[in-house]
Amino acid sequence: MSSTKGDRTYRKVAVNFCRLLLAACFIFSGFVKAVDPTGTQIKLQDYMYAFGMGSLVDSGVLLVLAGVLAGFEFLLGIYMLFGIFRRGTTLMMLLMMLVFTPLTLYLAIKNPVTDCGCFGDALVLTNWQTFGKNVVLLVMAVYTTICCRYIVPAISEKRMWMVSVVTAVLMLQFIRTNVRDLPVFDFRPYKVGTDLRSAVLSGRDRSFDDFLLMDSQFDDMTFDILEDKGYTFLLVASHLEEASDENADLMDDLYDYCRENGYAMYGVTASGQEAIEEWCANTGAEYHFLIADEIPLQTMVRSNPGLVLLHDGVIEAKWSHNNIPGDDQLSAPLEELHRANPLMTGTVAKAIWVGLMFLLPYLLILLLDALAYLNRKEN
């Protein structure tokens, strides 16, 4: 009798330990994908090309798929954290691991892509590290599925639907914000504060090896741009053919602002001369264009186009094409403005804001459930 009871206690402790590890992994994976859905889209595109299907799926469809994948992983992680919908959640996690574990073994052996992208740019693993991680998760997924009856729910069955609704609303809004503007957290090499001149010209960081700016005659302009001691605006559009011209008037106003204050402004693209001429004809752009490889441009800023501000070779600020600064933000020379970019807040402040945005609704659900439990107990 005591042996059976001890065995149950052991299984309960073990399965809930595995459950929490699975929850943490899925929540983290879904969250970092939601931070940078465009980055996940690019990684999915890499997979498509690696398997010979690059032209079969539209980039817009892949962006939607990236958002769905991020939201679904996060939702499963939250379900597992709360210990709700135990049978369905454990089976779905097991199914995902049964699919992804053999896939990552193939990636580790054949190496068609160098990074699986499972944790975005927040945590880059080799393909063999990813496979090893998935083997561990698969074992835990098998165990939690077999012993799911020992999972201890954190809330009552009556309020499980609240978790689903809250998670869906939070993730939809979070993904939308990160797509419309720029990722709230930037884990890439070209983040704000990066000394681009030192990184590129020193050659010590291989992440910047493919950063090269050329004029229309393909003469190297990299040194000229990065060694400028003043302010330089770069309107980055990896593919002008697909770039949004919705706020082209603001871009043109910004060029006028630069000329008035003695700042440099260039367009930067991987597109050809025909696309550049068409862009200028459609938008009235008078700024000159530089040519660069598409990969560093997509890494530098996820928006197409996006705006990057350099000061003395350092990345000072970034903007999406949806929030190009206007006259209200650029009401004086940059030297007189404390911050030109409204998104330039400290990492700690962003972490607190995002943390509260996600934690408070879940804590409220737990509080409501606890109050309901105490009320039932009193009656």
Summary of the structure (lengths in Angstrom):
residues: 379
radius of gyration: 24.6
end to end distance: 34.9
largest distance: 86.3
contacts: 1146
relative contact order: 0.10
helix: 61%
strand: 9%
